[in-house]
Amino acid sequence: MSRTAIISDIHSNYHALYAVMTDAFDQENCTEVACLGDIVGYNAFPGTCLDYIRQLNCPVVKGNHDAEVVNPVYEKMNDLAREAMEWTVRQLTDEQLQWLARLQYQRMVRPHGTRAASFTIVHSTLDQPKAWNYIINSNDAAGNFNKQFSQLCFHGHTHVPKIYAWDGRHAEEDYDFKHRLVMNGYAELCPAEGHKYFVNVGSVGQPRDNDPRACYAIFDSDTNVVIMKRVPYDIAGAQNAIIEAGLPAYLAERLAVGC
């Protein structure tokens, strides 16, 4: 059996990362992990989160914050993100920065025991992965499917969990899945034959959909089922660490409301 925990946008929040990985390994029996980038930025434990992901020896793609910390030009970053990024740069070693620099922008992932690559991972989009474009609605998602050569592609970047489906002609957001996730903190997708799916797994370390709980996905390659799940974590601990590090107070405040 192969169950892959798919995580994105950790953003240096080790309290959230620890809770998610504990849930993935102990409760969901995940045997593998894939990381969709933005390991660093915003929160207080960039080195700790980076070292944790590295020791997993799992597939990882580069996020915009990972790219920015390597080459800090701060394009498209607001003042808050820039201040956090300047602090983050000072926390990482040259060796850690070199590891981030070597990350690919997209990858095909083949879980253990499968014969072919089962899904694709990217941080933002497949059509322009280095442009860091945001997929906000189905019109944005439509152009991505021309570059998607697997039934499932997992991405992050917006910090908002969503699923877009493509039937060969149109892209549509799966509002039923979104409703079930909001109501239950848990939802499953059984992909339909002949359809493609662009799955935003939300954010581990800084959710922005008004639910402060961490969010991640699970892919079961035996059943071909995608699960999305919310996980509570020690938000107060993460907030205190932000304040103690001297980072902007708003970065701590937003964690409590998921925005």
Backbone torsions as a table, in degrees:
resi	resn	phi	psi	omega
1	MET	NA	137.2	177.7
2	SER	-126.9	117.3	174.8
3	ARG	-123.3	121.4	-176.0
4	THR	-106.9	123.6	172.0
5	ALA	-80.8	126.0	-176.8
6	ILE	-115.2	115.5	-171.7
7	ILE	-122.4	150.7	-179.8
8	SER	-149.9	158.5	171.9
9	ASP	51.1	57.2	176.7
10	ILE	-68.9	-41.9	175.4
11	HIS	51.7	49.2	170.8
12	SER	62.6	20.2	179.9
13	ASN	-98.9	89.8	-176.0
14	TYR	-71.1	-30.5	177.2
15	HIS	-59.4	-44.5	179.6
16	ALA	-71.1	-41.6	-179.9
17	LEU	-61.0	-44.2	-179.9
18	TYR	-61.6	-42.7	-179.7
19	ALA	-64.6	-43.0	-179.3
20	VAL	-65.6	-45.5	-177.9
21	MET	-69.7	-33.0	174.3
22	THR	-63.1	-43.3	177.8
23	ASP	-63.9	-43.5	-177.1
24	ALA	-63.2	-44.7	-176.7
25	PHE	-81.1	-42.7	-172.3
26	ASP	-88.7	-34.1	-177.1
27	GLN	-100.9	-36.8	-174.8
28	GLU	-103.7	0.7	175.9
29	ASN	55.1	37.6	176.8
30	CYS	-70.8	141.4	179.6
31	THR	-109.9	-12.9	-177.8
32	GLU	-141.6	165.0	179.9
33	VAL	-137.1	144.4	168.6
34	ALA	-130.8	136.7	-176.1
35	CYS	-117.2	129.9	-173.5
36	LEU	-98.9	15.8	171.8
37	GLY	97.8	-179.3	-169.9
38	ASP	54.0	56.5	175.0
39	ILE	-69.1	-35.7	-173.6
40	VAL	-109.6	176.1	178.3
41	GLY	101.4	146.2	171.2
42	TYR	75.0	-52.9	-170.9
43	ASN	-103.2	-171.6	-159.9
44	ALA	-96.5	-2.2	-174.3
45	PHE	-128.4	58.1	-178.3
46	PRO	-63.1	-45.5	-178.6
47	GLY	-67.2	-40.5	-179.7
48	THR	-64.3	-46.0	179.1
49	CYS	-65.1	-41.5	179.8
50	LEU	-63.0	-44.7	179.3
51	ASP	-65.2	-36.0	178.1
52	TYR	-63.5	-47.2	179.8
53	ILE	-63.8	-39.1	-179.5
54	ARG	-64.0	-40.3	-177.5
55	GLN	-70.5	-17.0	175.5
56	LEU	-71.3	-22.9	-178.4
57	ASN	53.0	48.1	-175.8
58	CYS	-110.5	166.1	174.1
59	PRO	-62.4	132.2	-179.8
60	VAL	-138.0	139.8	170.6
61	VAL	-116.7	162.4	-174.3
62	LYS	-84.4	134.8	172.0
63	GLY	-101.4	171.3	-177.1
64	ASN	-65.6	-34.7	177.2
65	HIS	-70.7	-34.6	175.8
66	ASP	-64.3	-39.9	178.0
67	ALA	-69.3	-39.6	-176.4
68	GLU	-67.4	-37.3	-178.2
69	VAL	-68.5	-26.5	177.7
70	VAL	-78.1	-40.5	-178.5
71	ASN	-130.3	80.2	-169.1
72	PRO	-76.2	86.0	174.4
73	VAL	-102.7	-14.1	172.9
74	TYR	61.3	31.7	175.1
75	GLU	-71.8	143.0	178.1
76	LYS	62.4	16.4	178.7
77	MET	-105.6	136.0	175.3
78	ASN	-77.1	174.3	-175.0
79	ASP	-61.4	-37.5	-178.8
80	LEU	-65.3	-47.7	179.4
81	ALA	-64.6	-37.7	-178.8
82	ARG	-66.1	-43.1	178.5
83	GLU	-61.0	-42.9	178.4
84	ALA	-65.5	-38.0	-179.1
85	MET	-68.5	-39.1	177.5
86	GLU	-61.1	-39.2	176.7
87	TRP	-67.0	-42.8	-178.2
88	THR	-61.5	-42.4	-179.8
89	VAL	-55.5	-38.5	-177.4
90	ARG	-72.7	-15.9	-176.5
91	GLN	-89.5	-17.4	-171.2
92	LEU	-100.5	146.9	178.0
93	THR	-82.6	164.4	176.7
94	ASP	-59.8	-38.1	-178.8
95	GLU	-66.2	-39.9	176.9
96	GLN	-65.1	-41.1	178.6
97	LEU	-65.0	-38.1	177.5
98	GLN	-63.3	-38.4	178.1
99	TRP	-63.3	-44.4	177.5
100	LEU	-62.0	-39.1	-178.2
101	ALA	-63.1	-29.1	-176.5
102	ARG	-83.3	-6.7	-177.4
103	LEU	-65.7	143.6	174.8
104	GLN	-80.1	164.5	179.9
105	TYR	-89.4	-24.9	176.0
106	GLN	-152.3	155.1	-177.6
107	ARG	-149.5	151.1	165.7
108	MET	-93.6	139.3	-176.1
109	VAL	-120.3	131.3	177.9
110	ARG	-117.8	103.5	178.4
111	PRO	-60.5	156.4	-179.3
112	HIS	-57.7	134.2	175.9
113	GLY	90.2	-2.3	177.0
114	THR	-103.4	153.4	-174.8
115	ARG	-88.0	-27.8	-176.6
116	ALA	-126.9	160.7	176.7
117	ALA	-59.2	127.2	-172.2
118	SER	-94.7	-29.4	-179.3
119	PHE	-155.6	166.8	-178.6
120	THR	-111.7	146.8	173.9
121	ILE	-127.1	141.7	178.1
122	VAL	-155.5	155.7	179.7
123	HIS	-81.3	-47.7	-175.4
124	SER	-111.9	-80.7	-178.2
125	THR	-136.9	157.2	177.6
126	LEU	-83.1	-28.2	-177.3
127	ASP	-73.6	-34.5	177.0
128	GLN	-142.6	72.0	-172.5
129	PRO	-64.6	-22.0	-179.6
130	LYS	-91.1	-6.0	-177.8
131	ALA	-88.1	-14.5	179.1
132	TRP	57.4	42.5	176.7
133	ASN	-73.6	152.6	-179.6
134	TYR	-99.9	134.6	172.4
135	ILE	-96.3	106.1	-175.4
136	ILE	-102.1	-32.0	-176.4
137	ASN	-145.6	-179.2	-175.6
138	SER	-66.2	-30.6	176.9
139	ASN	-64.4	-40.7	176.2
140	ASP	-63.2	-39.5	-175.4
141	ALA	-70.9	-28.1	-171.8
142	ALA	-56.9	-42.3	-178.0
143	GLY	-68.3	-19.5	-178.4
144	ASN	-72.8	-31.6	-172.0
145	PHE	-68.2	-23.6	176.8
146	ASN	-65.3	-22.1	-180.0
147	LYS	-102.7	2.7	-176.4
148	GLN	-99.0	114.9	-175.7
149	PHE	-108.7	14.1	172.5
150	SER	-126.0	159.3	-179.9
151	GLN	-65.4	-35.8	-177.1
152	LEU	-116.3	132.8	168.6
153	CYS	-129.8	129.6	-179.9
154	PHE	-106.4	136.0	179.3
155	HIS	-144.8	178.2	-179.3
156	GLY	-139.6	-124.0	169.4
157	HIS	82.3	-45.3	-178.3
158	THR	-86.7	-15.2	-177.5
159	HIS	70.0	14.9	-178.4
160	VAL	-123.3	117.1	-179.1
161	PRO	-69.3	129.5	179.0
162	LYS	-154.7	159.4	173.2
163	ILE	-130.6	129.6	173.9
164	TYR	-112.2	134.5	-179.8
165	ALA	-113.8	144.6	179.8
166	TRP	-124.7	122.5	-178.4
167	ASP	-98.4	10.7	-177.4
168	GLY	103.2	-14.9	179.6
169	ARG	-130.7	-38.4	-174.5
170	HIS	-133.0	149.9	172.8
171	ALA	-104.6	133.8	179.0
172	GLU	-137.2	141.7	174.0
173	GLU	-77.2	140.4	179.0
174	ASP	-87.3	89.6	-176.8
175	TYR	-72.2	-27.6	177.6
176	ASP	-65.5	-42.4	177.0
177	PHE	-61.9	-44.8	179.5
178	LYS	-59.6	-42.4	-179.4
179	HIS	-63.6	-43.8	-179.7
180	ARG	-64.5	-36.7	177.8
181	LEU	-67.3	-41.3	178.9
182	VAL	-64.5	-43.2	-174.5
183	MET	-75.6	-36.8	-170.8
184	ASN	-114.0	-11.4	-173.5
185	GLY	68.3	16.6	-175.8
186	TYR	-161.4	135.5	177.1
187	ALA	-154.8	150.1	179.2
188	GLU	-120.3	146.3	174.9
189	LEU	-122.5	127.2	172.5
190	CYS	-107.4	100.8	-174.6
191	PRO	-58.0	135.8	178.9
192	ALA	-84.6	142.7	179.1
193	GLU	-60.8	136.5	179.2
194	GLY	86.2	-2.3	178.2
195	HIS	-108.1	154.3	170.9
196	LYS	-114.0	153.6	-176.8
197	TYR	-134.5	131.4	176.3
198	PHE	-110.5	107.2	-166.8
199	VAL	-109.2	115.6	173.8
200	ASN	-89.7	117.1	-173.0
201	VAL	-86.2	6.3	-179.4
202	GLY	74.4	-160.1	-174.5
203	SER	-125.8	136.4	172.3
204	VAL	-72.6	-50.0	-165.9
205	GLY	-102.2	-10.5	178.5
206	GLN	-155.8	69.4	179.1
207	PRO	-58.2	146.6	-178.8
208	ARG	-131.3	30.3	179.8
209	ASP	-117.7	27.5	177.3
210	ASN	67.0	19.9	171.1
211	ASP	-125.7	111.1	-173.6
212	PRO	-72.2	-10.3	-179.9
213	ARG	-69.3	146.3	176.1
214	ALA	-62.4	152.9	-179.0
215	CYS	-131.7	140.2	174.1
216	TYR	-154.6	170.9	-179.2
217	ALA	-120.0	160.7	175.4
218	ILE	-131.0	133.9	173.2
219	PHE	-116.4	121.2	176.8
220	ASP	-97.6	107.0	-174.8
221	SER	-73.3	-18.6	177.6
222	ASP	-74.2	-41.9	-177.9
223	THR	-99.5	-10.1	-176.6
224	ASN	60.6	36.3	179.6
225	VAL	-106.8	138.6	174.3
226	VAL	-105.9	131.0	178.4
227	ILE	-117.4	137.7	171.8
228	MET	-117.0	140.3	-172.4
229	LYS	-145.4	141.8	172.4
230	ARG	-100.1	143.4	-176.4
231	VAL	-133.4	122.2	174.3
232	PRO	-70.4	151.8	178.2
233	TYR	-148.2	176.9	-177.1
234	ASP	-78.4	82.5	-178.6
235	ILE	-65.0	-41.6	-179.4
236	ALA	-60.6	-40.1	177.2
237	GLY	-62.9	-42.6	177.8
238	ALA	-64.7	-39.6	178.6
239	GLN	-64.0	-46.0	-179.9
240	ASN	-60.8	-38.5	179.8
241	ALA	-65.2	-37.5	177.7
242	ILE	-62.8	-47.0	-179.3
243	ILE	-64.4	-44.2	-179.5
244	GLU	-64.4	-28.4	178.7
245	ALA	-78.4	-11.3	-179.2
246	GLY	84.1	15.8	176.9
247	LEU	-78.8	162.2	-178.1
248	PRO	-56.2	137.3	-176.0
249	ALA	-61.0	-31.4	-178.5
250	TYR	-62.1	-30.1	177.8
251	LEU	-63.6	-30.2	175.2
252	ALA	-78.4	-42.8	-176.0
253	GLU	-62.7	-39.1	-175.3
254	ARG	-68.0	-24.5	-179.9
255	LEU	-63.2	-31.6	-177.0
256	ALA	-73.7	-20.1	-177.4
257	VAL	-115.9	-8.1	177.5
258	GLY	68.5	54.2	-179.1
259	CYS	-137.1	NA	NA
